[in-house]
Amino acid sequence: MKRQSPLVSGILYITLGVLFTYLAINYVSEDGWNWFSYLIVFLATMDFGSGIRLIKLHYRIKRMHKK
């Protein structure tokens, strides 16, 4: 079974971060800041962080294979 590239996983996490950010903006504009809005913002932050970290890992691995 082939392992998934960190680049693909990173792009997926960034996409989820964008989706959660969009949802958070909609919830806050409709209902204001409540616990669910904070939860969605937290999830978006975690997804963006994980996505960036995985993309950086992909380029580090790629650079190591060139050496």
NUVOBA-62467 format. One line per 5 residues: number of its first residue (from 1); their letters; for each residue y, x, z of N, C-alpha, C. Coordinates in Angstrom, 3 decimals, m for minus. Layout:
BEGIN
NUM = A = Y X Z Y X Z Y X Z ~ ...
//
This chain:
BEGIN
1 = MKRQS = m1.179 0.843 0.000 0.000 0.000 0.000 1.241 0.888 0.000 ~ 2.162 0.598 m0.879 3.363 1.415 m1.017 4.404 1.022 0.025 ~ 5.018 2.049 0.624 6.063 1.795 1.618 7.376 1.447 0.925 ~ 8.155 0.613 1.584 9.445 0.209 1.034 10.467 1.310 1.273 ~ 11.288 1.550 0.289 12.311 2.586 0.368 13.373 2.212 1.408
6 = PLVSG = 13.896 3.199 2.135 14.983 2.899 3.066 16.224 2.355 2.345 ~ 16.399 2.728 1.080 17.540 2.221 0.320 17.435 0.714 0.124 ~ 16.241 0.234 m0.227 16.037 m1.210 m0.429 16.236 m1.953 0.893 ~ 15.687 m1.404 1.969 15.861 m2.035 3.280 17.327 m2.030 3.696 ~ 18.023 m0.926 3.431 19.442 m0.847 3.770 20.269 m1.870 3.018
11 = ILYIT = 19.980 m2.033 1.742 20.707 m3.027 0.948 20.411 m4.438 1.455 ~ 19.163 m4.682 1.851 18.811 m5.985 2.401 19.574 m6.254 3.702 ~ 19.648 m5.256 4.572 20.391 m5.424 5.828 21.885 m5.635 5.585 ~ 22.458 m4.910 4.629 23.878 m5.100 4.306 24.110 m6.522 3.776 ~ 23.188 m6.999 2.943 23.295 m8.364 2.414 23.232 m9.391 3.542
16 = LGVLF = 22.325 m9.188 4.483 22.254 m10.098 5.632 23.527 m10.027 6.477 ~ 24.094 m8.823 6.597 25.356 m8.682 7.330 26.478 m9.454 6.672 ~ 26.521 m9.415 5.349 27.544 m10.183 4.616 27.323 m11.680 4.812 ~ 26.070 m12.110 4.762 25.761 m13.527 4.966 26.161 m13.983 6.370 ~ 25.804 m13.197 7.389 26.164 m13.566 8.753 27.677 m13.537 8.969
21 = TYLAI = 28.369 m12.626 8.313 29.833 m12.588 8.414 30.433 m13.847 7.808 ~ 29.926 m14.254 6.657 30.395 m15.480 6.012 30.161 m16.692 6.916 ~ 28.962 m16.773 7.498 28.661 m17.883 8.403 29.565 m17.864 9.628 ~ 29.821 m16.693 10.174 30.687 m16.583 11.354 32.101 m17.046 11.024 ~ 32.605 m16.655 9.867 33.959 m17.084 9.476 34.014 m18.597 9.354
26 = NYVSE = 32.973 m19.202 8.773 32.955 m20.668 8.646 32.886 m21.351 10.008 ~ 32.016 m20.860 10.890 31.894 m21.477 12.216 33.180 m21.341 13.018 ~ 33.816 m20.195 12.963 35.038 m19.992 13.742 36.165 m20.847 13.188 ~ 36.254 m20.979 11.870 37.336 m21.787 11.306 37.141 m23.271 11.603 ~ 35.884 m23.720 11.749 35.628 m25.134 12.040 35.670 m25.447 13.528
31 = DGWNW = 34.967 m24.645 14.335 34.772 m24.983 15.749 35.458 m24.034 16.719 ~ 36.028 m22.955 16.230 36.596 m21.967 17.131 35.511 m21.040 17.645 ~ 35.899 m20.212 18.595 34.953 m19.220 19.133 34.086 m19.875 20.195 ~ 32.793 m19.972 19.918 31.829 m20.431 20.907 30.679 m19.429 20.962 ~ 29.656 m19.698 21.740 28.583 m18.727 21.920 27.844 m18.447 20.617
36 = FSYLI = 27.709 m19.466 19.756 26.995 m19.280 18.502 27.778 m18.371 17.551 ~ 29.101 m18.485 17.566 29.933 m17.603 16.740 29.792 m16.156 17.184 ~ 29.790 m15.941 18.488 29.606 m14.582 19.002 28.228 m14.030 18.635 ~ 27.207 m14.883 18.681 25.864 m14.458 18.317 25.798 m14.037 16.844 ~ 26.408 m14.806 15.970 26.385 m14.486 14.547 27.165 m13.205 14.269
41 = VFLAT = 28.289 m13.017 14.936 29.058 m11.775 14.762 28.240 m10.583 15.256 ~ 27.547 m10.744 16.361 26.693 m9.675 16.884 25.580 m9.330 15.895 ~ 24.933 m10.345 15.328 23.874 m10.105 14.350 24.413 m9.414 13.103 ~ 25.592 m9.820 12.652 26.196 m9.182 11.485 26.495 m7.714 11.769 ~ 26.997 m7.430 12.954 27.297 m6.049 13.326 26.029 m5.202 13.353
46 = MDFGS = 24.965 m5.738 13.927 23.698 m5.012 13.986 23.138 m4.778 12.576 ~ 23.247 m5.776 11.713 22.739 m5.627 10.349 23.531 m4.592 9.563 ~ 24.857 m4.614 9.680 25.667 m3.607 8.982 25.324 m2.199 9.484 ~ 25.198 m2.048 10.784 24.867 m0.738 11.348 23.507 m0.246 10.892 ~ 22.512 m1.119 10.908 21.171 m0.741 10.466 21.155 m0.428 8.982
51 = GIRLI = 21.874 m1.212 8.198 21.913 m0.980 6.763 22.541 0.352 6.409 ~ 23.635 0.674 7.050 24.305 1.955 6.791 23.409 3.112 7.218 ~ 22.760 2.973 8.369 21.871 4.026 8.854 20.691 4.246 7.902 ~ 20.118 3.175 7.364 18.995 3.308 6.444 19.419 3.919 5.106 ~ 20.596 3.564 4.622 21.084 4.150 3.374 21.343 5.641 3.568
56 = KLHYR = 21.928 6.021 4.707 22.122 7.446 4.989 20.786 8.170 5.080 ~ 19.767 7.535 5.682 18.438 8.125 5.772 17.846 8.350 4.383 ~ 18.037 7.396 3.492 17.532 7.528 2.125 18.102 8.772 1.450 ~ 19.410 8.966 1.573 20.027 10.119 0.923 19.641 11.433 1.608 ~ 19.407 11.418 2.927 18.932 12.606 3.616 17.532 12.991 3.145
61 = IKRMH = 16.653 12.007 3.000 15.302 12.271 2.517 15.341 12.780 1.085 ~ 16.178 12.165 0.270 16.308 12.587 m1.127 16.804 14.040 m1.220 ~ 17.763 14.392 m0.374 18.286 15.747 m0.360 17.228 16.752 0.106 ~ 16.389 16.368 1.067 15.338 17.254 1.567 14.262 17.505 0.506 ~ 13.969 16.496 m0.302 12.951 16.653 m1.343 13.434 17.553 m2.469
66 = KK = 14.749 17.664 m2.675 15.279 18.541 m3.709 15.131 20.012 m3.336 ~ 15.127 20.297 m2.046 15.052 21.706 m1.596 13.695 22.299 m1.754
//
